[in-house]
């Protein structure tokens, strides 16, 4: 997400359109999870970023083992 925001900011893209552009960067697996989000739930960048982090933060909760 940081890379996306940085790239869009450098290109002068308005943050109001980030939530429209960001899903185009998803791979197939992430897009499948994103497609189950209620469309009415995501109406701006803040909504999308929260949903994205909620759906994809599962791997940060896994214990590190050898």
FENWO-V616920 format. One record per backbone hydrogen bond with DSSP energy under -0.5 kcal/mol. NH is the residue of the N-H (numbers start at 0). CO is the residue of the C=O. If there is no record, write none. Layout:
nh->(NH,NH)
co->(CO,CO)
This chain:
nh->(4,5,6,7,8,9,10,11,12,16,17,19,20,21,23,24,25,30,31,32,33,34,35,36,40,41,41,42,47,48,49,50,51,52,53,54,55,56,59,60,60,64)
co->(0,1,2,3,4,5,6,8,7,13,14,16,16,17,20,21,22,26,27,28,29,30,32,33,37,37,38,40,43,44,45,46,47,48,49,50,51,52,56,56,57,62)
